[in-house]
Amino acid sequence: EPLIPSTQLDQFFKLAHAGFGQKRKTLRNSLSAGLSLPAGELEARLIDADINPARRAETLSIAEWARLVDNFN
């Protein structure tokens, strides 16, 4: 069973592209800029997914990305 279901792959790649879109930025800032969402909203979604907003995209496990994708669906 894949960690990210095929029905959520588009959302996963959208988030991953935004997360890795800016070098040396925190998830809060890179996702906010990449998704054109307010930083406060992104911070709340990250916290809801039990992910520290100050982390960087490359530090997340696939399971953490899956939780984040679930939070956006």
C-alpha positions as CSV (number, residue, x, y, z in Angstrom):
1,E,0.0,0.0,0.0
2,P,1.6,3.3,-1.0
3,L,2.0,6.0,1.6
4,I,0.5,8.6,-0.7
5,P,-2.6,7.2,-2.6
6,S,-2.7,7.8,-6.3
7,T,-5.7,10.0,-5.8
8,Q,-3.5,12.4,-3.8
9,L,-0.5,12.5,-6.1
10,D,-1.3,15.7,-7.8
11,Q,-1.6,17.5,-4.4
12,F,1.6,15.8,-3.2
13,F,3.6,17.1,-6.2
14,K,2.0,20.5,-5.9
15,L,3.1,20.7,-2.2
16,A,6.6,19.2,-2.9
17,H,7.2,21.6,-5.8
18,A,6.3,24.6,-3.6
19,G,8.3,23.2,-0.6
20,F,11.4,22.8,-2.7
21,G,10.9,25.8,-4.8
22,Q,13.0,28.2,-2.8
23,K,16.4,27.2,-1.5
24,R,17.2,27.6,2.2
25,K,13.7,28.6,3.2
26,T,11.5,27.2,5.9
27,L,8.4,25.2,5.0
28,R,6.3,28.0,6.3
29,N,7.9,30.5,3.9
30,S,8.4,28.3,0.9
31,L,4.9,26.9,0.9
32,S,3.4,30.3,1.6
33,A,5.2,31.7,-1.5
34,G,4.7,28.7,-3.7
35,L,1.0,28.3,-3.0
36,S,0.2,32.0,-2.7
37,L,-1.4,31.4,0.8
38,P,-1.0,33.6,3.9
39,A,1.9,32.5,6.1
40,G,-0.3,32.2,9.1
41,E,-2.6,29.8,7.3
42,L,0.3,27.6,6.2
43,E,1.8,27.6,9.7
44,A,-1.6,26.4,11.1
45,R,-1.8,23.6,8.5
46,L,1.8,22.5,9.3
47,I,1.1,22.5,13.0
48,D,-2.2,20.5,12.4
49,A,-0.1,18.0,10.5
50,D,2.3,17.8,13.5
51,I,5.2,19.4,11.5
52,N,7.3,22.2,12.8
53,P,6.9,25.2,10.4
54,A,10.5,26.1,10.8
55,R,11.7,22.9,9.2
56,R,12.9,22.7,5.7
57,A,11.3,20.6,2.9
58,E,14.3,18.2,2.7
59,T,13.9,17.2,6.3
60,L,10.4,15.7,6.0
61,S,9.8,12.0,5.7
62,I,7.4,10.6,3.1
63,A,5.0,9.9,6.1
64,E,5.2,13.6,7.0
65,W,4.5,14.7,3.5
66,A,1.5,12.3,3.5
67,R,0.1,13.9,6.6
68,L,0.6,17.3,5.0
69,V,-1.2,16.2,1.9
70,D,-4.1,14.9,4.0
71,N,-4.3,18.3,5.7
72,F,-4.7,20.0,2.3
73,N,-7.5,17.6,1.1
